[in-house]
């Protein structure tokens, strides 16, 4: 034969999968034309062609080719099939492993399952994997099986497969994180390490003693998964002392800080990560959300440009695009968030972003579905906040209170969870006294929590206690330089006709954050008030009367906001 399998294997080894695919067509054609070619040889050739298609991400063609190979395997004499399997006992089952030419049907099924998984066809992938006997599953097979079970919400089976991964190797970090998120206790995860058999000959306990950092890592992930954010951050800080500038730990720290509203600290850590690795994409959509919150559109623009140049196919990139476009075109931003979810149905920031945009578009009923999607994947603070605010937006007070209480139960030491319950009570005039108590409790628990201070000030204003609102906000302004505090204080002063004081605080807010839209709009309104003009009256423009007539409702709506 003019074409040998070794030639294709060499091409695959050098990642020349396009050439391997073309040569594979010649190989398969030559064997199919020869009636004397054995079924085993035909199967081997088809598997090589399938491998080249897999590497070229032509997953459907790869599935079709692998299944043709399995059909030939069925007619291979039993003794040949048995010897082939024996010869592969030490081979890796990765779909990227292409050197061995003997046939292992379990490997082929794994490759078919990997193709289905890449196409987000979880059910079909599981069906293939379940055809592999449990004793024949390699570490990679167990990990894929665990992910598939988790994606299909068969959590009990997923936990069993992730446990099996850690029994084989305690350093499967994906399994550690997944088990923590699935609610497995830290001590139970750590106990799996002692069940690992080591080829080095060292006793398992010796490995555990020398890897205390791994136990700390497990504990940190379990803290975060159980919403003990303070404990998680302390453990990550301890790990950073031992492993300075560890990009993974810095990212995990920044992610938690972003979730709990420590925006300044999170931004510092994200920027440190970017300085260490400017081509990293993981969690960069979280960074984008923070930059938008700070109205730092210069950095946001650069971040999105960088991410697009690195890999425009990642879900994080589409969330970052959604963040960037939200200010200009909310519907366009929504389409980007939905695109991110289509790429990865488990990408939580995409659901959070989608929910927030839908809330902004006055579509709270649909926003609930988005936030519920995030909550089902990971019940963290942001998903609870989204659910509560969405339910309140269409007067579902009972459901909002249920979600807020669930958050408080999940995070008993969280000031932000207490504020959520306060927000629900504040939505009803009969619950304002309860709301006040929850806001005050939140401030006692976390004195620097501006959200609770602003909510309490708003409550004072609603009940006509403008003096109490001013006293509270002035106290915070002295200790914390925050533009949102200055804006709220300016609004209270403007409502009581203390225009000069209002002007001073709007200007202070803009000095701290020149891009603060609320301060800009407030200042415009204030200037009209100082001139004796109704701030809610639309501006007249005789030259563009017809055009403005169409835009007038939007302008009035902006002024009201």
VMD Tcl script that draws the C-alpha trace (Angstrom):
set ca {
  {0.00 0.00 0.00}
  {1.34 3.42 -0.94}
  {-0.16 5.17 2.10}
  {0.62 3.99 5.62}
  {-1.13 4.73 8.87}
  {2.19 5.92 10.29}
  {2.24 8.82 7.84}
  {-1.15 10.07 9.06}
  {-0.16 9.52 12.68}
  {2.95 11.64 12.11}
  {0.86 14.45 10.65}
  {-1.49 14.31 13.64}
  {1.47 14.35 16.04}
  {2.59 17.61 14.42}
  {-0.94 19.10 14.56}
  {-1.23 19.08 10.77}
  {-4.80 17.86 11.01}
  {-5.97 19.34 7.68}
  {-3.26 17.39 5.83}
  {-4.03 14.32 7.96}
  {-7.69 14.60 7.00}
  {-6.91 14.77 3.28}
  {-4.42 11.90 3.47}
  {-6.94 9.95 5.56}
  {-9.41 10.16 2.69}
  {-6.84 8.48 0.43}
  {-6.16 5.82 3.07}
  {-9.84 4.98 3.63}
  {-10.51 4.98 -0.10}
  {-7.63 2.58 -0.84}
  {-8.74 0.04 1.78}
  {-12.45 0.17 0.88}
  {-11.61 -0.49 -2.78}
  {-9.70 -3.65 -1.85}
  {-12.07 -6.56 -1.02}
  {-9.25 -8.41 0.73}
  {-8.72 -5.68 3.34}
  {-9.55 -6.94 6.85}
  {-12.35 -5.30 8.91}
  {-9.79 -4.39 11.57}
  {-7.63 -2.47 9.11}
  {-10.67 -0.63 7.77}
  {-11.71 0.28 11.32}
  {-8.19 1.52 12.18}
  {-8.10 3.72 9.09}
  {-11.53 5.18 9.82}
  {-10.51 5.96 13.39}
  {-7.46 7.86 12.14}
  {-9.66 9.83 9.76}
  {-12.09 10.47 12.59}
  {-9.23 11.74 14.77}
  {-8.19 14.24 12.10}
  {-11.80 15.44 11.77}
  {-12.06 15.78 15.56}
  {-8.93 17.90 15.64}
  {-10.37 20.06 12.87}
  {-13.57 20.52 14.95}
  {-15.68 18.82 12.32}
  {-17.51 16.99 15.06}
  {-20.48 15.65 13.09}
  {-18.23 14.17 10.41}
  {-16.02 12.72 13.15}
  {-19.03 11.06 14.83}
  {-20.16 9.56 11.53}
  {-16.64 8.25 10.81}
  {-16.12 6.80 14.31}
  {-19.48 5.00 14.10}
  {-18.47 3.46 10.79}
  {-15.33 2.19 12.50}
  {-17.40 0.65 15.32}
  {-19.50 -1.20 12.73}
  {-16.33 -2.86 11.42}
  {-15.28 -3.64 14.99}
  {-18.40 -5.78 15.36}
  {-17.18 -8.18 12.68}
  {-13.55 -8.37 13.81}
  {-12.75 -11.90 15.06}
  {-13.01 -12.03 18.84}
  {-9.39 -13.03 19.47}
  {-8.10 -10.07 17.45}
  {-10.37 -7.67 19.32}
  {-9.23 -9.03 22.68}
  {-5.54 -8.73 21.86}
  {-6.09 -5.20 20.55}
  {-7.66 -4.15 23.81}
  {-4.85 -5.71 25.80}
  {-2.25 -3.83 23.80}
  {-3.93 -0.56 24.67}
  {-4.00 -1.00 28.42}
  {-1.49 1.80 28.98}
  {-2.74 4.23 26.32}
  {-4.31 7.59 27.16}
  {-8.01 7.82 26.24}
  {-7.79 11.48 25.23}
  {-9.38 12.34 21.86}
  {-6.10 14.12 21.20}
  {-4.10 10.89 21.40}
  {-3.60 9.49 17.95}
  {-0.44 7.38 17.94}
  {-1.65 3.91 18.87}
  {-3.16 2.07 15.95}
  {-4.77 -0.88 17.77}
  {-8.50 -0.64 18.38}
  {-10.07 0.06 21.75}
  {-13.83 0.35 21.32}
  {-14.19 2.18 24.64}
  {-11.81 4.86 23.39}
  {-13.82 5.27 20.21}
  {-17.03 5.63 22.23}
  {-15.29 8.24 24.39}
  {-14.30 10.17 21.28}
  {-17.88 10.06 20.00}
  {-19.10 11.30 23.40}
  {-16.50 14.10 23.32}
  {-17.82 15.18 19.90}
  {-21.40 15.24 21.19}
  {-20.27 17.19 24.25}
  {-18.54 19.77 22.05}
  {-21.85 20.16 20.18}
  {-23.71 20.61 23.52}
  {-25.57 17.33 22.91}
  {-25.42 16.16 26.50}
  {-28.00 13.40 26.26}
  {-26.31 11.75 23.27}
  {-22.89 12.10 24.90}
  {-24.16 10.42 28.06}
  {-25.66 7.57 26.05}
  {-22.23 6.86 24.53}
  {-20.41 7.12 27.87}
  {-22.86 4.77 29.59}
  {-21.82 2.14 27.03}
  {-18.34 2.09 28.60}
  {-18.04 -0.29 31.61}
  {-17.20 1.60 34.81}
  {-14.04 -0.46 35.38}
  {-12.78 0.47 31.92}
  {-13.14 4.23 32.41}
  {-9.98 6.29 32.54}
  {-9.57 9.53 34.51}
  {-10.55 11.60 31.46}
  {-13.61 9.45 30.90}
  {-14.72 9.85 34.52}
  {-14.28 13.62 34.33}
  {-16.32 13.91 31.12}
  {-19.02 11.67 32.61}
  {-19.16 13.88 35.72}
  {-19.57 17.05 33.63}
  {-22.28 15.44 31.51}
  {-24.24 14.28 34.55}
  {-23.93 17.74 36.09}
  {-25.08 19.46 32.89}
  {-28.12 17.20 32.81}
  {-28.72 17.95 36.55}
  {-28.14 14.38 37.71}
  {-26.11 15.74 40.61}
  {-25.90 12.52 42.64}
  {-24.26 10.69 39.72}
  {-22.06 13.70 38.98}
  {-20.77 13.71 42.57}
  {-19.95 9.99 42.34}
  {-17.93 10.54 39.13}
  {-16.09 13.58 40.50}
  {-15.22 11.56 43.62}
  {-13.80 8.83 41.40}
  {-11.62 11.43 39.67}
  {-10.10 12.53 42.98}
  {-9.54 8.95 44.07}
  {-7.45 8.54 40.92}
  {-5.68 11.90 41.25}
  {-6.18 14.54 44.00}
  {-5.01 17.34 41.68}
  {-8.04 17.35 39.40}
  {-8.89 20.94 40.36}
  {-12.08 20.96 38.26}
  {-13.40 18.09 40.36}
  {-12.57 19.91 43.61}
  {-14.42 23.06 42.51}
  {-17.39 21.07 41.18}
  {-17.77 19.02 44.36}
  {-17.64 22.20 46.45}
  {-20.33 23.81 44.27}
  {-22.44 20.66 44.52}
  {-22.45 20.98 48.31}
  {-19.92 18.31 49.32}
  {-18.20 19.21 52.62}
  {-14.49 20.07 52.63}
  {-13.61 17.19 54.97}
  {-15.33 14.70 52.65}
  {-13.40 15.99 49.63}
  {-10.09 15.91 51.51}
  {-10.78 12.35 52.69}
  {-10.71 11.23 49.04}
  {-7.01 12.16 48.82}
  {-6.06 9.40 51.24}
  {-7.73 6.85 48.96}
  {-5.35 7.69 46.10}
  {-2.74 5.09 45.13}
  {0.62 6.66 44.23}
  {3.08 5.20 41.76}
  {5.93 6.96 43.55}
  {5.67 4.51 46.44}
  {5.15 7.25 49.03}
  {2.32 6.71 51.47}
  {-0.82 8.73 50.83}
  {-0.57 10.45 54.22}
  {2.90 11.74 53.32}
  {1.43 13.38 50.23}
  {-1.37 14.96 52.24}
  {1.04 16.33 54.86}
  {3.23 17.87 52.18}
  {0.23 19.34 50.39}
  {-1.52 21.30 53.12}
  {-2.03 24.04 50.56}
  {-4.36 21.73 48.61}
  {-6.50 21.25 51.70}
  {-6.63 25.03 52.17}
  {-7.69 25.36 48.55}
  {-10.52 22.85 49.07}
  {-11.65 24.73 52.19}
  {-11.57 28.05 50.33}
  {-13.71 26.72 47.47}
  {-16.19 25.18 49.93}
  {-16.45 28.49 51.80}
  {-17.22 30.38 48.59}
  {-19.72 27.73 47.44}
  {-21.57 27.96 50.78}
  {-21.59 31.80 50.55}
  {-19.07 32.20 53.37}
  {-17.26 34.82 51.31}
  {-15.27 36.22 54.22}
  {-13.85 32.79 55.06}
  {-13.09 32.11 51.40}
  {-11.21 35.39 51.00}
  {-9.14 34.74 54.13}
  {-8.11 31.31 52.84}
  {-7.28 32.68 49.37}
  {-5.15 35.37 51.06}
  {-3.31 32.65 52.96}
  {-2.65 30.77 49.71}
  {-1.38 33.97 48.06}
  {1.21 34.34 50.81}
  {2.64 30.96 49.87}
  {2.11 31.38 46.12}
  {2.56 35.11 45.38}
  {1.20 36.39 42.06}
  {-0.67 33.12 41.51}
  {-2.99 34.07 38.64}
  {-5.65 31.47 39.47}
  {-5.90 32.50 43.13}
  {-5.91 36.21 42.21}
  {-8.78 35.54 39.80}
  {-10.75 33.56 42.38}
  {-10.22 36.36 44.91}
  {-11.29 39.04 42.44}
  {-14.40 37.06 41.46}
  {-15.53 36.78 45.08}
  {-14.82 40.46 45.71}
  {-16.90 41.36 42.66}
  {-19.81 39.24 43.88}
  {-19.90 40.83 47.34}
  {-19.52 44.38 46.05}
  {-15.88 45.04 46.96}
  {-15.44 46.67 43.59}
  {-12.23 48.64 44.25}
  {-10.40 45.60 45.64}
  {-11.65 43.39 42.79}
  {-10.52 45.90 40.16}
  {-7.04 46.04 41.70}
  {-6.75 42.24 41.55}
  {-8.10 42.02 38.00}
  {-5.60 44.65 36.89}
  {-2.79 42.75 38.59}
  {-3.84 39.61 36.70}
  {-3.92 41.56 33.43}
  {-0.40 42.85 34.09}
  {0.82 39.27 34.71}
  {-1.04 37.76 31.73}
  {-2.54 40.27 29.26}
  {-3.96 37.46 27.10}
  {-6.13 35.85 29.78}
  {-9.91 35.81 29.20}
  {-11.24 33.92 32.24}
  {-13.47 36.16 34.44}
  {-12.66 39.22 32.33}
  {-16.39 39.80 31.84}
  {-16.61 40.27 35.62}
  {-13.90 42.92 35.29}
  {-15.88 44.58 32.48}
  {-18.97 44.80 34.69}
  {-16.91 46.47 37.42}
  {-15.43 49.00 34.99}
  {-18.91 49.93 33.81}
  {-19.99 50.36 37.43}
  {-17.14 52.85 37.85}
  {-18.06 54.53 34.51}
  {-14.49 53.89 33.34}
  {-15.38 53.55 29.66}
  {-11.82 54.17 28.48}
  {-10.56 51.01 30.20}
  {-13.73 49.14 29.27}
  {-13.26 49.94 25.58}
  {-9.64 48.78 25.69}
  {-10.58 45.60 27.55}
  {-13.24 44.64 25.00}
  {-10.88 45.42 22.11}
  {-8.19 43.22 23.69}
  {-10.59 40.32 24.34}
  {-11.86 40.40 20.76}
  {-8.30 40.20 19.46}
  {-7.49 37.22 21.72}
  {-10.48 34.93 21.10}
  {-13.82 36.30 19.84}
  {-15.58 32.96 20.39}
  {-15.47 32.85 24.21}
  {-18.65 33.53 26.27}
  {-16.77 36.08 28.42}
  {-16.14 38.20 25.32}
  {-19.85 38.44 24.50}
  {-20.71 39.42 28.07}
  {-18.05 42.15 27.89}
  {-19.56 43.33 24.59}
  {-22.97 43.37 26.26}
  {-21.58 45.53 29.07}
  {-20.03 47.96 26.59}
  {-23.16 48.25 24.43}
  {-25.67 48.58 27.27}
  {-25.25 52.35 27.49}
  {-25.71 52.82 23.73}
  {-28.15 50.11 22.71}
  {-29.82 47.96 25.37}
  {-31.42 45.61 22.86}
  {-28.09 45.07 21.15}
  {-26.53 44.43 24.55}
  {-29.25 41.88 25.29}
  {-28.47 39.98 22.08}
  {-24.80 39.76 23.10}
  {-25.75 38.35 26.52}
  {-27.99 35.77 24.86}
  {-25.19 34.83 22.46}
  {-22.93 34.17 25.44}
  {-25.52 31.79 26.91}
  {-25.82 29.95 23.59}
  {-22.06 29.40 23.61}
  {-22.02 28.18 27.23}
  {-25.30 27.41 28.98}
  {-23.51 27.39 32.35}
  {-21.94 30.86 32.07}
  {-23.42 32.66 35.08}
  {-22.37 36.29 34.32}
  {-24.32 36.07 31.04}
  {-27.54 35.28 32.92}
  {-26.88 38.08 35.42}
  {-26.20 40.54 32.60}
  {-29.29 39.42 30.68}
  {-31.46 39.83 33.78}
  {-30.16 43.32 34.52}
  {-30.74 44.48 30.94}
  {-34.29 43.06 30.96}
  {-34.97 44.92 34.21}
  {-33.70 48.10 32.59}
  {-36.00 47.44 29.62}
  {-38.98 47.19 32.03}
  {-39.41 43.45 31.40}
  {-39.16 42.08 34.96}
  {-41.18 38.91 34.29}
  {-38.57 37.75 31.75}
  {-35.73 39.03 33.97}
  {-36.89 36.59 36.67}
  {-36.25 33.69 34.27}
  {-32.70 34.92 33.60}
  {-31.89 35.40 37.29}
  {-33.46 32.04 38.08}
  {-31.12 30.50 35.51}
  {-28.13 32.04 37.31}
  {-29.54 30.97 40.69}
  {-29.95 27.35 39.57}
  {-26.31 27.25 38.48}
  {-24.99 28.98 41.61}
  {-27.16 30.60 44.27}
  {-24.96 33.60 45.03}
  {-25.69 37.14 46.16}
  {-26.17 38.60 42.68}
  {-28.77 36.04 41.61}
  {-30.74 36.69 44.83}
  {-30.52 40.46 44.29}
  {-31.78 40.08 40.73}
  {-34.68 37.88 41.77}
  {-35.78 40.24 44.57}
  {-35.60 43.38 42.41}
  {-37.37 41.66 39.50}
  {-40.23 40.39 41.66}
  {-40.65 43.82 43.24}
  {-40.73 45.43 39.78}
  {-44.01 43.67 38.99}
  {-45.45 43.71 42.53}
  {-44.77 40.08 43.43}
  {-44.00 40.99 47.04}
  {-44.55 37.50 48.43}
  {-42.08 35.93 45.97}
  {-39.59 38.76 46.56}
  {-39.73 38.23 50.32}
  {-39.26 34.48 49.87}
  {-36.13 35.05 47.74}
  {-34.76 37.65 50.19}
  {-35.28 35.37 53.19}
  {-33.66 32.51 51.29}
  {-30.64 34.77 50.72}
  {-30.53 35.70 54.41}
  {-30.70 32.03 55.39}
  {-27.91 31.15 52.95}
  {-25.78 34.14 54.07}
  {-26.63 34.88 57.72}
  {-23.58 37.13 58.16}
  {-24.16 39.14 54.98}
  {-25.22 42.78 55.32}
  {-26.31 42.69 51.67}
  {-28.72 39.83 52.36}
  {-30.23 41.82 55.25}
  {-30.65 44.82 52.97}
  {-32.55 42.66 50.46}
  {-35.15 41.82 53.11}
  {-35.29 45.52 53.98}
  {-35.88 46.39 50.32}
  {-38.92 44.12 50.19}
  {-40.43 45.66 53.34}
  {-39.65 49.18 52.09}
  {-41.73 48.55 48.96}
  {-44.86 48.67 51.10}
  {-45.76 51.66 53.29}
  {-46.84 49.31 56.09}
  {-43.41 47.64 56.14}
  {-41.21 50.72 56.36}
  {-40.51 50.35 60.07}
  {-39.34 46.77 59.49}
  {-37.24 47.95 56.56}
  {-35.57 50.55 58.76}
  {-34.58 47.85 61.28}
  {-33.09 45.63 58.57}
  {-31.13 48.53 57.06}
  {-29.79 49.51 60.49}
  {-28.84 45.87 61.20}
  {-27.01 45.73 57.88}
  {-25.04 48.87 58.79}
  {-24.14 47.47 62.20}
  {-22.88 44.30 60.55}
  {-20.99 46.20 57.82}
  {-20.63 49.92 58.66}
  {-19.07 50.71 55.29}
  {-21.93 49.28 53.24}
  {-23.08 52.29 51.20}
  {-26.03 50.40 49.72}
  {-27.71 50.11 53.11}
  {-26.86 53.73 54.00}
  {-28.39 54.98 50.73}
  {-31.49 52.82 51.19}
  {-31.97 54.07 54.75}
  {-31.53 57.67 53.60}
  {-34.15 57.10 50.88}
  {-36.51 55.70 53.52}
  {-36.00 58.80 55.67}
  {-36.82 61.00 52.67}
  {-39.98 59.04 51.78}
  {-41.23 59.51 55.31}
  {-40.36 63.22 55.30}
  {-37.31 62.94 57.58}
  {-34.97 64.83 55.28}
  {-32.91 66.04 58.23}
  {-32.22 62.45 59.33}
  {-31.25 61.57 55.76}
  {-28.80 64.51 55.60}
  {-27.27 63.64 58.98}
  {-26.77 60.00 57.97}
  {-25.23 60.81 54.59}
  {-23.02 63.64 55.92}
  {-21.60 61.18 58.45}
  {-20.68 58.76 55.67}
  {-19.31 61.44 53.36}
  {-16.80 62.46 56.02}
  {-15.34 58.96 56.26}
  {-15.73 57.60 52.73}
  {-15.07 59.28 49.40}
  {-17.82 57.80 47.25}
  {-19.58 59.55 44.37}
  {-22.92 57.78 44.95}
  {-23.09 59.19 48.49}
  {-22.52 62.70 47.20}
  {-25.21 62.27 44.53}
  {-27.79 61.09 47.07}
  {-26.90 63.91 49.45}
  {-27.22 66.43 46.60}
  {-30.66 65.01 45.71}
  {-31.86 65.39 49.31}
  {-30.57 68.97 49.50}
  {-32.21 69.78 46.14}
  {-35.54 68.38 47.37}
  {-35.38 70.68 50.41}
  {-34.42 73.65 48.19}
  {-30.91 73.88 49.68}
  {-29.60 74.45 46.17}
  {-26.12 75.68 46.98}
  {-25.37 72.62 49.14}
  {-26.82 70.39 46.40}
  {-24.55 72.06 43.83}
  {-21.51 71.49 46.04}
  {-22.21 67.74 46.37}
  {-22.97 67.20 42.67}
  {-19.64 68.83 41.89}
  {-17.89 66.65 44.49}
  {-19.43 63.52 42.91}
  {-18.16 64.55 39.47}
  {-14.68 65.23 40.82}
  {-14.60 61.67 42.16}
  {-16.18 60.19 39.02}
  {-16.43 62.49 35.99}
  {-18.56 59.86 34.19}
  {-21.29 59.63 36.86}
  {-24.48 59.96 34.79}
  {-26.73 60.56 37.80}
  {-24.54 63.48 38.87}
  {-24.53 64.95 35.35}
  {-28.31 64.76 35.03}
  {-28.80 66.03 38.56}
  {-26.56 68.99 37.89}
  {-28.54 69.85 34.75}
  {-31.79 69.74 36.71}
  {-30.27 71.81 39.49}
  {-29.12 74.51 37.08}
  {-32.70 74.78 35.78}
  {-34.00 75.01 39.35}
  {-31.52 77.77 40.16}
  {-32.74 79.66 37.07}
  {-36.36 79.21 38.14}
  {-37.14 76.84 35.24}
  {-39.21 73.68 35.69}
  {-36.54 70.90 35.51}
  {-39.06 68.43 34.08}
  {-40.03 70.64 31.16}
  {-38.63 69.50 27.77}
  {-36.23 71.82 26.02}
  {-37.64 73.68 23.03}
  {-35.81 73.61 19.72}
  {-37.64 75.54 17.02}
  {-35.28 74.41 14.28}
  {-35.91 70.73 14.93}
  {-39.49 70.78 16.12}
  {-40.63 67.81 14.02}
  {-37.66 65.62 14.92}
  {-37.88 66.48 18.63}
  {-41.54 65.57 18.71}
  {-40.55 61.95 18.21}
  {-37.77 62.06 20.77}
  {-39.65 63.99 23.45}
  {-41.05 61.01 25.40}
  {-37.56 59.51 25.74}
  {-36.14 62.81 27.00}
  {-38.92 63.20 29.55}
  {-38.38 59.62 30.71}
  {-34.66 60.29 31.17}
  {-35.40 63.41 33.22}
  {-37.81 61.50 35.43}
  {-35.23 58.80 36.03}
}
mol new
graphics top color blue
foreach p $ca { graphics top sphere $p radius 0.5 }
foreach p [lrange $ca 0 end-1] q [lrange $ca 1 end] { graphics top cylinder $p $q radius 0.2 }
display resetview
